[in-house]
Amino acid sequence: MKSRSIKLVTLLDRSPNYLFDLWLNHHVKYFDIGDILITLNIIEPEIIQSQLKSRYNLDSYIATNINDISNDVITIYKDPTSNVTSYQQLIDHSRNISNKIQHVVLDSGYDIMIWLDMDELLYHKKLNDVLQNFEQEIIRPIGIEIIQNDEESNYDTNKKLKDQRSYIRYYNSKNKPIITRKKVTWDAGRHFCELMPHGDITKSKDCYPDLYLIHLDKIDIEKLKELRLQNEIIYNNIPQLNFDNWIIECKSELLNGEWLINQLCI
């Protein structure tokens, strides 16, 4: 039986950092380099192309048209409508470009389209088998956050993640339907579409068993706050978000997650 063709897409809204290091190191174990498409909303493609080469020694191709996708190296694409200067514009652009790219990818003959943010990992013990054999039109993984606990030191890029972090939080809002064989219309953040309601509504009852969408943004709280401040022109008007209170709430729901973190080879 012919194997399914897959395109894995992510959005970079800043230069590659420790989160993208983890994202790339994890997913190249399951996907060919030519399966990856990086889309941009702020940074120019030439900068990312240079950094992919200098940081990871990876070749890439800059597509000036979204229909012109490479299957041999990483494709980099910046939509000409990208002009993000506020959080609402960031949300709107992310929604619009993810749907546009998803439809183009599936129309061009790919069997599966997966969208992962640069701080999200897709994991299953038999991930390739799942992707090649799931029967549904669209599936959603179980949303989990790895969160730095108070007694854990800041994240050290020279050490394995599993040697530094032990705690997770299940978060229904992060149960995203981001693996699709059918053209759908995602809402903001790809939290739901017309075929699957928001994870806050369905909880985990329609998630694919043992398939996890692991969120890494909170593995280092101090770095997360710094990243937010770097983009304060975008993030300073998020409604009703007090950073410190938000983190306290996240930490109040922590569970031991070594059973999952220890399976990640990053």
Buried (B, 14 or more C-beta within 10 A) or exposed (E): EEEBEBBBBBBBBBEBBBBBBBBBBBBBEBBEBBBBBBBBBBBEBEBBBEBBEEBBEBEBBBBEEBEEBBEEBBBBBBBEEBEBEEBBBBBEBBBBBBBBBBBBBBEEEBBBBBBBBBBBBBBBEEBBEBBBEBEBEBBBBBBBBBBBEEEBEEBEEEEEBBEBBBBBBBBBEBBBBBBBBEBBEBBBBBBBBEBBEBBEEBEBEBBBEEBBBBBBBBBBBEBBEEBBEEBEEBBEEBEEEEBEEEBEEBBEEBEEBEEBBEEBEB
